[in-house]
Amino acid sequence: MRRPANHRIAGRQARSLLAKRLPGSRRSTVRQHLARSQRIAELIWRRWHVGPGQWRLKHLRWYLLTRTAHLGSGTRYRHWLTVRLLIVALDKDSWIERLDGPWVRPSGERGELKPGRPPNLPSPPSDWDSGP
């Protein structure tokens, strides 16, 4: 990916990068991710003059620490989800665990993730208890 000449081109590059890989069929969610990715790229370009192809971990950490600090925990979490999608689109999966912060959970609290709901297992046959 070429180095963008200005913030608008950087935003378009991030948007097209994410549009190719974005999962989901909910149009409003997809549209929100695309808009956020464009805004993230524009802000990073204005600070460092690098586009999505030249991003380093420090650029995304800077965005999450400084540009989302004033947002509520739920909004910050949505920005984290967009950043995570951008990381996957850039094939930099190892960055995900290195970007731990209050934005990783919707509540904004750090700590261990709670275990999810147990899987639905088939019930045993009714004659299971009766032995031979």
C-alpha positions as a Python dict, from the first residue, in 0.01 Angstrom:
ca = {
    (1, 'M'): (0, 0, 0),
    (2, 'R'): (143, 336, -103),
    (3, 'R'): (206, 616, 141),
    (4, 'P'): (-94, 852, 123),
    (5, 'A'): (-45, 1213, 18),
    (6, 'N'): (-303, 1354, 260),
    (7, 'H'): (-549, 1261, 533),
    (8, 'R'): (-838, 1207, 292),
    (9, 'I'): (-648, 947, 93),
    (10, 'A'): (-538, 777, 417),
    (11, 'G'): (-903, 759, 522),
    (12, 'R'): (-1006, 610, 190),
    (13, 'Q'): (-727, 350, 213),
    (14, 'A'): (-843, 240, 559),
    (15, 'R'): (-1204, 230, 445),
    (16, 'S'): (-1128, 18, 139),
    (17, 'L'): (-898, -210, 341),
    (18, 'L'): (-1173, -278, 592),
    (19, 'A'): (-1454, -299, 336),
    (20, 'K'): (-1286, -597, 171),
    (21, 'R'): (-1265, -795, 494),
    (22, 'L'): (-1556, -677, 706),
    (23, 'P'): (-1782, -960, 816),
    (24, 'G'): (-2148, -924, 887),
    (25, 'S'): (-2471, -847, 717),
    (26, 'R'): (-2598, -564, 937),
    (27, 'R'): (-2563, -261, 716),
    (28, 'S'): (-2567, -3, 995),
    (29, 'T'): (-2288, -178, 1188),
    (30, 'V'): (-2077, -216, 875),
    (31, 'R'): (-2131, 150, 788),
    (32, 'Q'): (-2029, 259, 1139),
    (33, 'H'): (-1710, 50, 1127),
    (34, 'L'): (-1620, 198, 788),
    (35, 'A'): (-1679, 554, 908),
    (36, 'R'): (-1474, 497, 1225),
    (37, 'S'): (-1190, 337, 1030),
    (38, 'Q'): (-1178, 637, 799),
    (39, 'R'): (-1169, 877, 1095),
    (40, 'I'): (-896, 672, 1269),
    (41, 'A'): (-680, 679, 955),
    (42, 'E'): (-729, 1053, 911),
    (43, 'L'): (-629, 1128, 1271),
    (44, 'I'): (-321, 905, 1254),
    (45, 'W'): (-218, 1062, 924),
    (46, 'R'): (-249, 1414, 1068),
    (47, 'R'): (-25, 1318, 1359),
    (48, 'W'): (240, 1102, 1188),
    (49, 'H'): (178, 1131, 810),
    (50, 'V'): (151, 754, 766),
    (51, 'G'): (-127, 553, 608),
    (52, 'P'): (-272, 216, 710),
    (53, 'G'): (2, 26, 527),
    (54, 'Q'): (271, 195, 737),
    (55, 'W'): (95, 178, 1075),
    (56, 'R'): (279, 47, 1377),
    (57, 'L'): (140, -62, 1710),
    (58, 'K'): (224, 277, 1863),
    (59, 'H'): (-9, 455, 1622),
    (60, 'L'): (-313, 252, 1723),
    (61, 'R'): (-218, 268, 2091),
    (62, 'W'): (-193, 648, 2063),
    (63, 'Y'): (-537, 662, 1905),
    (64, 'L'): (-698, 446, 2174),
    (65, 'L'): (-525, 626, 2462),
    (66, 'T'): (-560, 987, 2356),
    (67, 'R'): (-838, 1018, 2102),
    (68, 'T'): (-1092, 799, 2285),
    (69, 'A'): (-1012, 909, 2643),
    (70, 'H'): (-1308, 1148, 2661),
    (71, 'L'): (-1559, 892, 2532),
    (72, 'G'): (-1785, 669, 2738),
    (73, 'S'): (-1682, 309, 2800),
    (74, 'G'): (-1933, 165, 2550),
    (75, 'T'): (-1825, 404, 2275),
    (76, 'R'): (-1461, 334, 2350),
    (77, 'Y'): (-1533, -37, 2318),
    (78, 'R'): (-1689, 17, 1973),
    (79, 'H'): (-1375, 203, 1866),
    (80, 'W'): (-1169, -91, 1995),
    (81, 'L'): (-1378, -331, 1785),
    (82, 'T'): (-1304, -121, 1475),
    (83, 'V'): (-932, -108, 1559),
    (84, 'R'): (-935, -484, 1607),
    (85, 'L'): (-1093, -532, 1263),
    (86, 'L'): (-828, -305, 1111),
    (87, 'I'): (-553, -507, 1281),
    (88, 'V'): (-692, -831, 1138),
    (89, 'A'): (-725, -671, 793),
    (90, 'L'): (-359, -568, 813),
    (91, 'D'): (-259, -927, 909),
    (92, 'K'): (-104, -809, 1238),
    (93, 'D'): (-298, -1041, 1470),
    (94, 'S'): (-21, -1041, 1732),
    (95, 'W'): (-99, -675, 1806),
    (96, 'I'): (-441, -756, 1952),
    (97, 'E'): (-319, -896, 2284),
    (98, 'R'): (-61, -617, 2313),
    (99, 'L'): (-328, -346, 2304),
    (100, 'D'): (-482, -420, 2642),
    (101, 'G'): (-658, -130, 2809),
    (102, 'P'): (-988, -8, 2947),
    (103, 'W'): (-1134, -9, 2596),
    (104, 'V'): (-1119, -391, 2567),
    (105, 'R'): (-1443, -447, 2761),
    (106, 'P'): (-1778, -270, 2724),
    (107, 'S'): (-1784, -191, 3097),
    (108, 'G'): (-1446, -17, 3077),
    (109, 'E'): (-1315, -224, 3368),
    (110, 'R'): (-1001, -428, 3346),
    (111, 'G'): (-985, -783, 3469),
    (112, 'E'): (-1042, -1136, 3358),
    (113, 'L'): (-1317, -1202, 3111),
    (114, 'K'): (-1604, -1396, 3261),
    (115, 'P'): (-1663, -1742, 3122),
    (116, 'G'): (-1942, -1758, 2872),
    (117, 'R'): (-2256, -1961, 2884),
    (118, 'P'): (-2191, -2336, 2887),
    (119, 'P'): (-2271, -2519, 2565),
    (120, 'N'): (-2601, -2700, 2528),
    (121, 'L'): (-2518, -3067, 2563),
    (122, 'P'): (-2762, -3337, 2458),
    (123, 'S'): (-2951, -3480, 2752),
    (124, 'P'): (-2866, -3840, 2839),
    (125, 'P'): (-3115, -4113, 2750),
    (126, 'S'): (-3384, -4177, 3012),
    (127, 'D'): (-3262, -4533, 3076),
    (128, 'W'): (-2906, -4416, 3145),
    (129, 'D'): (-2939, -4454, 3524),
    (130, 'S'): (-3056, -4812, 3513),
    (131, 'G'): (-2763, -5046, 3517),
    (132, 'P'): (-2737, -5395, 3363),
}
